[in-house]
């Protein structure tokens, strides 16, 4: 009997506590004990977000203006920045066999990616030479900011200064373009933006300042601009611009204090715009002079001619030569042609054109056709088991009109 009274007392205390708790929670949101006793299912939790920001747009007018200006600058520069895609031939590993000697594995075609800036309405693109070094010319491609893709022509380069001038192979004459600033006037602390395609992420914009001037990447005499703007693999060749959207440098490298780290560490280097502009002007000057010397040629691209006939099948090159794995065998030379005058001969094997490999003999011929007439070009040639370079001046293709 005593146990029953204790049980009834405990039950009464529980019911009274539940009633008091229910009365206290009146008007309050949430799921409580009474909801559970009533077999009610939990409902969605109320979420009330603030209707206004912590700081109004008029409270920080300078920051709001800077925000708009940076967005405006990015929108103005991005359309003139392109991605440059190339494919290079990487030598396969060579192993020694006791019976067969050195045996080289098949070469691999490796894609490479860089950036570039359009500097003319006709589609001239400036980039780094190392972006296209050793590339298969027939496989080079330029993608503009609107995701359109075009073949690329190599007009010239300066290997020592790591600058190359490309041309978008298109009849368009309305490409968005950037101008060069005077890099001699660049100040330490000046705000800059880098635009490019790091890791293949096109149209990426990063902001920083000029950290220092006259930095040396090696013991060469050339100077670089140093910036803390984020630069990663794929940014090479892209423009470093000032707050007016002018090119003040061409992004070329990142500092690697640790050989195992390949990403940004706060130090980027760029070729000053004055030096990049000088290389472009030298290339353009050579093209114009060549066009004047050529008989009646009025265009700078698309009519190159040497007077070669080559075998349709590529020649496999032994890796011990240290050059491309494929070459083009010359089967005939047109009399008095540019090739004949340069000293090319039947039986020569062309392994590189302008220091770059090609995929097949047909590609070599196509590359020659797309080059500017009058230009001097260098061909790497194997003749009589010896390798050498031959310099030839391109003529105008007879059927080009």
PEPE-V929153 format. One record per pair of residues at least 24 apart in sequence whose C-alpha atoms are under 7 Angstrom apart, sorted by the first residue. I is the first residue (numbers start at 0). GAP is how many residues later the second one is. Records with the same first field share a line. If there is no record, write none. Layout:
BEGIN
I: GAP + GAP
END
This chain:
BEGIN
72: 170 + 172
73: 131
76: 168
77: 67 + 117 + 125
78: 66 + 97
79: 37 + 38 + 96 + 97 + 98
80: 35 + 36 + 37 + 63 + 64 + 114 + 115 + 157
81: 33 + 34 + 35 + 60 + 61 + 62 + 63
82: 31 + 32 + 33 + 59 + 60 + 61 + 114
83: 29 + 30 + 31 + 32 + 57 + 58 + 59
84: 27 + 28 + 29 + 55 + 56 + 57
85: 25 + 26 + 27 + 46 + 49 + 50 + 53 + 54 + 55
86: 24 + 25 + 48 + 49 + 52 + 53
87: 46 + 47 + 48
88: 235
103: 215
106: 218
112: 121
113: 83 + 120 + 121 + 122 + 123
114: 81 + 82 + 119 + 120 + 121 + 122 + 123
115: 121 + 122 + 123
116: 121 + 122
117: 59 + 60
118: 58 + 59 + 60
119: 57
120: 52 + 53 + 54 + 55 + 56
121: 50 + 51 + 52 + 53
122: 44 + 45 + 52
123: 41 + 42 + 43 + 44
124: 40 + 41 + 42
125: 38 + 39 + 40
126: 36 + 37 + 38 + 110 + 111
127: 34 + 35 + 36 + 108 + 109 + 124
128: 28 + 30 + 33 + 34 + 35
129: 32
132: 223
133: 221 + 222 + 223
134: 221 + 222
135: 220 + 221 + 222 + 223
136: 221 + 230
137: 220 + 225 + 229
141: 26
144: 58
155: 127
157: 121
162: 113
164: 115
177: 68 + 69
178: 67 + 68
179: 66 + 67 + 68 + 93
180: 65 + 66 + 67 + 92
181: 66 + 91 + 92
182: 65 + 89 + 90 + 91
187: 24
190: 51 + 52
191: 48 + 49 + 50 + 51
192: 36 + 47 + 48 + 49
193: 35 + 45 + 46 + 47
194: 43 + 44 + 45
195: 39 + 42
196: 37 + 38
197: 34 + 35 + 36 + 37
198: 34 + 35
199: 34
205: 24
223: 45 + 46 + 47 + 48
224: 44 + 45 + 46 + 47
225: 41 + 42 + 43 + 44
226: 40 + 41 + 42
227: 38 + 39 + 40
228: 39
229: 34 + 36
230: 33 + 37
231: 31 + 32
246: 26
247: 24 + 25
248: 24
286: 88
289: 83 + 84 + 85
290: 82 + 83
292: 81
293: 79 + 80 + 101
299: 72 + 73
300: 69 + 70 + 71 + 72
301: 67 + 68 + 69 + 70
302: 66 + 67 + 68 + 69 + 70 + 93 + 94 + 97
303: 64 + 65 + 66 + 67 + 68 + 69 + 90 + 91 + 92 + 93
304: 63 + 64 + 89 + 90 + 91 + 92
305: 31 + 32 + 33 + 88 + 89
306: 26 + 27 + 30 + 31 + 32
307: 24 + 25 + 26 + 31
308: 24
309: 51
310: 50
311: 49 + 50
312: 48
313: 46 + 47
323: 27 + 33
325: 25
326: 24
327: 33
337: 54 + 55 + 56 + 57
338: 53
341: 48 + 49 + 50
347: 33 + 34 + 35
348: 32 + 33 + 34
349: 29 + 30 + 31 + 32
350: 29 + 30
351: 27 + 28
352: 25 + 26 + 27
353: 24 + 25
END
